[in-house]
């Protein structure tokens, strides 16, 4: 690697180098505004660092890293109670609880890094691998020995860039796909989408909307998010604890801080019955994409009112009407997202255990510990 390339690690977004935001302008999830709010409202078991990549004195690359301490997670998820889950949790607690992620563990997609045209991709990835080793030393000095180093999330074309010697010790893995909804050019308004659905799925839409007639949807301001803060967190935890696997839980102030920092780029929608908040969803504007963020709901109303499905239709309606190109629906609830038209995009990552002996077995044990999600892909269109 050319000696004129180097990296610098920053422990605070306040110290980011000049030119950071112009370099990452196409991705809000690497912007200084997002990174600062991530710092102020990150899960308690997460610690963020930011990596600047330089050619001489010029910033040519930017990346995010997150240290996650799984030993501080009270529950990895309460939905599955089988022996396999118990064993998996014990292994994570004792052998893999200190995790360094190059990327964003709270999102799905390539939100790890951005390089400009002056930094060849291979050179940039070599720098990031060196930076990950330096971060391990930083945490080691704090008495925190990193067990696993993970690079995530990359589409098939992107993961090919990692086929260089520096990444030979890493295990290439794939988990649940990223569900992406592509907005057709012929859809100028939401009704265009509805008209393209087959009869079965148009009937599903009508049934869902009929169930939700008593629900009022409202876009919440910062003051209203503060007002409903306790209820919002309660609804979020209802959903989070039923996930098959959790590596963090959001703090109570998370959505309030996001709205405060990102303003109109962060949308918070509350769903009410008789002035009682029964659910919410959040969206983040990211260029031509809409990224779905966290949501929450009351399980009773979710079943009775088909609330989650109605939320999906609302997200699609908003994105079509506002002229966006894609909706990043992320992982989880794959089948229901497929039923509204989202497509699965296979995502890949790389992981390496710091213990060379344990690392030999990572590839053999990963499939055992990764929760298997069986689902059927749907095609709702004519």
C-alpha positions, 0 to 999 in steps of 0.5 A, spaced: 500 500 500 502 506 498 505 510 504 501 516 502 495 513 505 493 513 512 487 513 517 485 517 523 480 514 529 476 519 532 472 518 538 467 524 538 463 526 532 465 533 534 472 532 532 471 529 525 476 532 519 474 538 514 470 535 508 467 529 512 460 531 510 461 533 503 465 526 502 459 522 505 453 527 502 450 521 498 448 517 505 445 521 511 447 515 515 455 517 515 453 524 516 456 528 522 448 530 524 447 523 524 453 520 527 452 526 533 445 524 534 447 516 534 452 518 540 447 522 544 442 516 543 446 510 542 444 503 546 448 503 553 452 497 550 454 501 544 460 505 543 462 509 536 468 511 533 469 514 526 475 513 521 478 518 517 482 515 511 487 520 508 491 521 502 497 525 505 493 530 508 486 530 504 480 526 507 479 521 501 474 516 505 470 515 512 467 510 516 463 508 522 465 503 527 461 500 533 463 496 539 457 492 542 458 489 549 453 483 548 454 481 556 450 487 557 444 485 554 439 483 559 435 478 553 437 477 546 430 476 545 424 472 548 420 469 542 424 463 542 425 458 548 429 452 545 435 449 547 439 451 541 437 458 543 439 457 551 446 454 548 447 460 543 446 465 548 451 462 553 456 462 547 455 469 546 456 471 553 462 467 554 466 467 548 463 472 543 460 478 547 465 483 545 464 485 538 467 490 533 463 492 527 465 496 522 458 498 519 452 500 523 449 494 527 442 498 527 441 499 520 441 494 514 445 496 508 452 498 506 452 504 511 460 502 513 464 507 509 464 511 503 471 512 499 472 518 494 475 516 487 482 518 489 482 512 494 482 505 490 477 500 494 482 495 495 487 500 498 481 503 502 479 496 505 486 495 507 486 501 511 479 499 514 482 492 516 488 496 519 484 501 523 480 495 526 486 492 529 488 499 532 481 499 535 482 492 538 488 495 541 484 501 544 479 497 547 484 492 550 487 498 554 480 499 557 480 492 559 475 490 553 478 484 549 474 484 542 472 477 541 469 478 534 470 483 528 465 484 523 464 488 517 457 488 514 452 489 510 454 488 503 451 486 496 454 481 492 458 485 488 461 489 494 463 483 498 467 481 492 472 487 493 474 483 500 477 478 496 484 480 498 489 477 502 488 481 508 481 478 509 483 471 508 482 470 515 475 472 515 469 468 514 464 470 509 457 469 512 450 471 509 444 472 514 437 474 512 436 479 506 435 486 506 427 487 503 427 493 498 421 496 495 422 498 488 418 504 486 416 503 479 416 509 474 409 508 472 407 509 479 405 517 480 400 516 486 399 511 491 393 509 487 397 507 481 400 501 486 394 499 488 391 498 481 397 494 479 396 489 485 393 482 483 386 481 486 388 477 492 393 482 494 388 488 492 383 484 497 388 484 502 389 491 502 382 493 502 381 488 508 387 491 512 384 498 511 377 496 513 380 493 520 383 500 521 377 505 520 377 507 527 385 508 527 387 515 527 394 516 524 398 523 526 405 525 524 408 527 531 412 533 532 418 534 537 414 536 543 409 530 541 414 525 541 417 528 548 410 528 551 409 520 549 416 518 550 414 513 556 409 510 552 413 510 545 419 506 549 413 501 552 411 500 545 418 499 542 420 494 547 413 490 546 416 489 539 424 488 540 423 483 546 419 479 541 425 479 536 428 472 535 435 475 536 437 482 539 444 485 540 441 492 543 435 496 546 434 503 544 434 508 550 428 512 552 431 518 549 432 515 542 427 518 538 427 525 541 434 526 540 433 523 533 428 528 531 431 534 535 438 533 530 435 530 524 428 535 524 424 534 517 429 528 515 426 524 520 419 522 520 415 519 526 408 517 525 403 515 531 397 511 531 391 512 535 385 509 538 381 514 542 387 518 543 391 512 546 397 511 542 397 504 540 403 504 535 408 508 531 413 507 525 419 512 523 422 513 517 429 517 515 430 520 508 436 518 505 437 521 498 432 518 493 431 512 498 426 512 504 429 508 510 424 505 515 427 505 522 424 502 528 417 501 530 412 499 536 405 497 537 400 494 542 400 487 540 392 486 541 391 492 537 396 489 532 392 483 531 385 486 531 387 492 526 392 489 522 396 495 524 403 492 521 400 491 514 397 498 515 403 501 517 407 498 511 401 501 506 402 508 509 410 507 508 409 505 501 404 511 500 408 516 502 414 514 498 410 514 492 407 520 493 413 524 495 417 521 489 422 516 492 425 511 488 426 505 493 424 503 500 429 500 505 424 495 509 431 492 512 430 485 515 425 481 519 418 480 517 420 478 511 414 474 508 409 480 510 414 485 507 414 481 500 406 481 500 406 488 499 412 488 494 418 488 497 424 484 494 429 480 498 436 482 496 442 477 499 447 481 504 453 478 506 458 480 511 465 478 514 467 476 521 473 473 524 474 471 532 480 474 535 482 467 538 485 463 532 483 457 534 476 459 535 476 462 528 477 455 525 471 453 527 467 460 526 464 457 519 462 451 522 458 453 528 455 460 525 449 456 521 448 453 528 447 459 532 444 463 526 436 463 527 433 460 521 427 464 518 423 460 514 418 464 509 415 464 502 416 469 497 410 473 495 409 476 488 403 481 489 402 484 482 398 482 476 
